[in-house]
Amino acid sequence: MAVDTPVRVCGSFTQDRCLMRGKEAYIGFCIHVHIQLQTFNILHTNLPVLMNLCEQLPVAGHKQYQCCEFVRFEQQECHLLEDSKNAYGCRPVENMQLKKGRSVRRFPVIRDNRIINGVDAEPGEFPSQLSLQRSGGHSCGASILNENWALTAAHCVDGLSVSSITLLAGTIYLDSGGTRHRVEEIIIHEDYNKYDSWRNDIAVVRVSDPFEFDEVNVKSIPLPAQGENPADGANATVIGWGTVDFDGTVPNTLQKVEQVIVNQEWCDFVYDRVGYGHVYDGQICSDSPAIKGACNGDSGGPLLVNGTVVGLVSWGYRCAYFPTVYTRVPAYKDWIKERTGV
């Protein structure tokens, strides 16, 4: 499948993202050409995804980096070419073994409620945002639909009782302000499937004590019409509470990060290349030119385009290095209305 996508040149990080050039576009990692490793240290035990087809990117200021394609279920050894000081060549290796002392890294889906490289939201900037909490601590994001109902991801409430969760409304701070609301009913999409790329990952939650709307801090979130999808390339924002970097720094303040809607077929192609599932019609993807975005969460929180919720954070791979996958809200507008009247 040919993909008409611009080349993303390598940046200053040894594991920055890039796109291969040629007839087809491939997602890859940038590797510094002077790394003296016979085997790139990106192996992990549950999915052998290794490098192939190293390519020098002849872009001013970036010549010291090259783009290496991900290849599914193949083992590759990359080494400095004999006739060049600036490029690696790659070839298959049989029975590749990790050398002693070389680490093995896992990159599973982790719904750990983080926004990578976000910035603080302003008070009143996102008045429909909720913190879905378990045992008094933040667990997922959610959004106010009306005085009685909230919208979130199915995996955030799957298997939970109504007595085990509360919703915090009306504040961007987890430790102050706002009101807590008990939950009376949870409705998960009847076709939710966590074993098949988290299809139909959507749920609505009814509170027992209604949200009290005001002009600043508590409002309902605008919903799109059924099938009213954002255009590829549209600017978007994802919001949530959680760690703001890969070191696990946890903020008290709601975070926001800018994103771009990416083509669904391209997003599916990327995940197929790494053998990590599919992106279906009921899902939508966003990405960022920089390493910014949701790290598979704040799960359940909204992806916004012009203030309208178009997605619910659902799943992803390797945090902000790959596109984040969301439940496509315009595909479920009728379902939401049937369950809540909104």
Rosetta blueprint (number, residue, H / E / L):
1 M L
2 A L
3 V L
4 D L
5 T L
6 P L
7 V L
8 R L
9 V L
10 C L
11 G L
12 S L
13 F L
14 T L
15 Q L
16 D L
17 R E
18 C E
19 L E
20 M L
21 R L
22 G L
23 K L
24 E L
25 A L
26 Y L
27 I E
28 G E
29 F E
30 C E
31 I E
32 H E
33 V L
34 H L
35 I L
36 Q L
37 L L
38 Q L
39 T L
40 F L
41 N L
42 I L
43 L L
44 H L
45 T L
46 N L
47 L L
48 P L
49 V E
50 L E
51 M E
52 N E
53 L E
54 C E
55 E E
56 Q E
57 L L
58 P L
59 V L
60 A L
61 G L
62 H L
63 K L
64 Q L
65 Y E
66 Q E
67 C E
68 C E
69 E E
70 F E
71 V E
72 R E
73 F L
74 E L
75 Q L
76 Q E
77 E E
78 C E
79 H E
80 L E
81 L L
82 E L
83 D L
84 S L
85 K L
86 N L
87 A L
88 Y E
89 G E
90 C E
91 R E
92 P E
93 V L
94 E L
95 N L
96 M L
97 Q L
98 L L
99 K L
100 K L
101 G L
102 R L
103 S L
104 V L
105 R L
106 R L
107 F L
108 P L
109 V L
110 I L
111 R L
112 D L
113 N L
114 R L
115 I E
116 I E
117 N L
118 G L
119 V E
120 D E
121 A L
122 E L
123 P L
124 G L
125 E L
126 F L
127 P L
128 S L
129 Q E
130 L E
131 S E
132 L E
133 Q E
134 R E
135 S L
136 G L
137 G E
138 H E
139 S E
140 C E
141 G E
142 A E
143 S E
144 I E
145 L L
146 N L
147 E L
148 N L
149 W E
150 A E
151 L E
152 T E
153 A L
154 A H
155 H H
156 C H
157 V H
158 D L
159 G L
160 L L
161 S L
162 V H
163 S H
164 S H
165 I E
166 T E
167 L E
168 L E
169 A E
170 G L
171 T L
172 I L
173 Y E
174 L L
175 D L
176 S L
177 G L
178 G L
179 T E
180 R E
181 H E
182 R E
183 V E
184 E E
185 E E
186 I E
187 I E
188 I E
189 H L
190 E L
191 D L
192 Y L
193 N E
194 K L
195 Y L
196 D L
197 S L
198 W L
199 R E
200 N L
201 D L
202 I L
203 A E
204 V E
205 V E
206 R E
207 V E
208 S L
209 D L
210 P L
211 F L
212 E L
213 F L
214 D L
215 E L
216 V L
217 N L
218 V L
219 K L
220 S L
221 I L
222 P L
223 L L
224 P L
225 A L
226 Q L
227 G L
228 E L
229 N L
230 P L
231 A L
232 D L
233 G L
234 A L
235 N E
236 A E
237 T E
238 V E
239 I E
240 G E
241 W L
242 G L
243 T L
244 V L
245 D L
246 F L
247 D L
248 G L
249 T L
250 V L
251 P L
252 N L
253 T E
254 L L
255 Q E
256 K E
257 V E
258 E E
259 Q E
260 V E
261 I E
262 V E
263 N L
264 Q H
265 E H
266 W H
267 C H
268 D H
269 F H
270 V H
271 Y H
272 D H
273 R H
274 V L
275 G L
276 Y L
277 G L
278 H L
279 V L
280 Y L
281 D L
282 G L
283 Q E
284 I E
285 C E
286 S E
287 D E
288 S L
289 P L
290 A L
291 I L
292 K L
293 G E
294 A E
295 C L
296 N L
297 G L
298 D L
299 S L
300 G L
301 G L
302 P E
303 L E
304 L E
305 V E
306 N L
307 G L
308 T E
309 V E
310 V E
311 G E
312 L E
313 V E
314 S E
315 W E
316 G L
317 Y L
318 R L
319 C H
320 A H
321 Y H
322 F L
323 P L
324 T E
325 V E
326 Y E
327 T E
328 R E
329 V H
330 P H
331 A H
332 Y H
333 K H
334 D H
335 W H
336 I H
337 K H
338 E H
339 R H
340 T H
341 G L
342 V L
